[in-house]
Amino acid sequence: MKKITSFFTLLCCLLAISSCRYDNFDEPQSVLTGKVVYEGEPIGVRAGGAEFALYQDGYALHNSIPVYINQDGTYSAVLFDGEYKLVRMGNAPWERPTNDTILVEVHGNIVQDIPVTPYFIIKNASFTKNGSKVTAKFTVKKISSSATLDDVRIYLGETLITDNNTNRTSVSLGNNIQLDQEITADIDIPESLASEDYFFARVGVKSGQASEYCYTQSTKIE
């Protein structure tokens, strides 16, 4: 009986020591930040709708670290120092390149912009409040030669995070629009926004190659 008691006492001590060592591991301190860019300009997305995956070789666990992209095209991840493989995931509003992996060396705070080739982009977007409507002006440009246009949509929302999932109202212009020409379209302001001091407007374009839209930056309407 004494031997059994001694065994369990020793086991508990070993577990306590192991637990202390685990709890005393340093937390990651380095920060990797950047933007998703095309020709140096950030690409707007649906918040959390597009992501990267980070991998670090040389460790027992090789699970990916998901890095979600913010609505304005920025991203951030807190990491341990080391070399990481950053993979541009599919189903985003840009092409997944043949070489979809970028090596990133993380030591301290690192800024790494990630170049992408969107299927379509919106250029020169502007919004004007006209009574009970907002008039949007913009140009749709095709970037990927293989892309097919699926939809162009205007959104109004109460916050910067305004997109296909989070909005107060939206209107679809379909896919029968002229590329590389200025488009003018109106959207009615819903009652839920009409009494607000300000709200936000945004335009999104979707290709037939992905389920996610590529967006303009959210614009504040006062």
N, C-alpha and C positions, 0 to 999 in steps of 0.2 A: 504494500500500500504506500509506503514511504517512497519507493522508487517511482510509482505512478505519479504521486504528488510532485516529486522533484522534476519529473519529465515535463509536466504541464507548467510548472513554474518557469522552467528554462524556456519552453516554447513561448510563453507570454512575454518573457523578457526579449527574446529575439524579435517577436512581432512589434514590440514597443520600439525597439531600436530601429527596425526597418521603417516603421511609420514616421519616426522622428527624422530619419534621413530623407524620406520622401517629402515631408513637410518643409524641410530646409533647402530644397532645391531653389535656385534663383529663378525668379520670374523673368520672362523675356522682356528686354528693355529697348531693343532697337525697333525703329519704325520705318517701314517701307511705304512711301506715298507716291502718287503720280496721277496722271490723267490718261484716258483713252483718247488718242488724237488721230486726226487725218489732216495732213499738211499743216501740222502744228496747232490746229484748232481742236478744242475738246468736243467730243461727241456726246450729245444728250441721250439718255436712255431712261427706261422705266426703273425707278429705284428698286434695286434687288432683282431686277429681271435678267440681267446679264452678269456673268461672273468669270473670274479666272480661277485656276487651281495651282497651288504652290506645292512642290515636292522637295524634300531634302533627303539626299542619299546618305548612307552611312549610319542609319539608325535602325533599331529593331522594328519600329513602326513606320511603315511607308504610306500611311493614309494621306490623302491630299488635304491641304488646308484651303477651304473655300474663301475666296476674296470677292465680296459683292461690290458692284460698281454703283456709286451714288447717281442720283438723277442728273447731276451736272457733269458727269463723266469722270469724276475723281474717285480714287480708291485709297484705302489705308489698311495696313496690317501690322500688328505688333509681333515681332519675331525674335528668335535667338539669332546671334551672329552666325554666319555661314553662307554657303552657296546654295541657292535654290533654283529650281526649274519652274518657270512660270509658263503655264499652258493657257492659250487663248481657247476657251471652250466654244462649242458649237451652239447653234440656235440663237446667236446674238444677231443684231442687225448689220453685221459685217461678215465678210468672207472669212472662213477658217483656212489660213494658209497651209500649204503642204508642210512647211517647217513651222509648226504652231508653238514651238517651245523657245523661250528666251531665258538665258542664264543670267541670274541676278546675284551679285555678291553683296551681302548685307553686313555692314559693320557700322554701328551707330545709326544715325538717321540718314536714309538714302532716298533720293527722288529718282524715279524711273518712269518716264512716260512710255506708254505702250502704243505703237503705231498699228492702225487697222485700216482696212479698205472697206468702207460701208457700201452697201448695195446702192442706196440713194441717200442724198442729203438735202436739207432745206437751207437755202441761202437767202440773205437779205430780208429776213422776216421783220415785219413791223405791225403794230396793233393800234387801232384808234377807236376810242369809245364814241359812238354816235347815238345819243339818246338811249334807247333800249337795246341797242345792238353793239357788237364789236366788229369792226372791219379789219380783216387780216390781209396783208399783202406779202407775198413771198414767191420764191422760185424753186422748183424742184429740179435737181440735177441728178442724172444717172452716173454713177461712178463705176460700178462693176458691169462689164460688157455683157455678162450672161444673165443679169438680173431682169426680172419682170415686175412691173408695178402692180401692186395689189390694192393699196388704199392710201388715201391722204385724208387726214382728219384734224379738225381744229378742236381744242379743248379749252374749257374755262374751269378754274378750281379756286378754292379758298386759300391754298398754300403753295409754296414753291414746288412741293411734290404733287404735281398735277400730271397725270398720264392716262393711259388707256384703262387702268384699274382704279385710279383715284381721281375723280373729277366731279363737278356738279352738273356739267352738261357737255356734250360734244356733237359735232356734225361731220358726217362723212361726205367727202367730195368724190369718192369712188376712185377709179383708175383711168377714167377717160379725160385726162387733162394733158395740156401741152407741157412738155419738158423744156427747160431752159428759157421759159417765158414767164413774166410776172403774172401771178394769179391774184385776183381780188375776190374775196368771199366774205359773207357776213354770217355771224352766229348770234342768236338771240341770248340776251342776258337773263338767266332764270331769276325768279322772285327771290330765291334764297341768297343770291349775290347782289341783287339790285340795291339793297339797303346797306350793304357793306361799304366801308370807306375805301377799300381796295380789294382787288382779287388778281388772279394770275391767268395769263393766256399762253398757249403753247400750240405748236403744229407738229404732227408726227407723220412720218411716211413709212409704209410697210411694203416690203418686197414679197414675192411669192416664194422666196427661198428661206424665210425664217418667220417665226410667229411673233417676234418682237419688232416694235417700231423704232425708228431712229428719230429723235426729237430735236427741236430747237431748244435753246435755254428758256426757262420760264421767264415771262415778262410781266412786271407788275403794272396793273391798270388802276389808275386812281380816278 
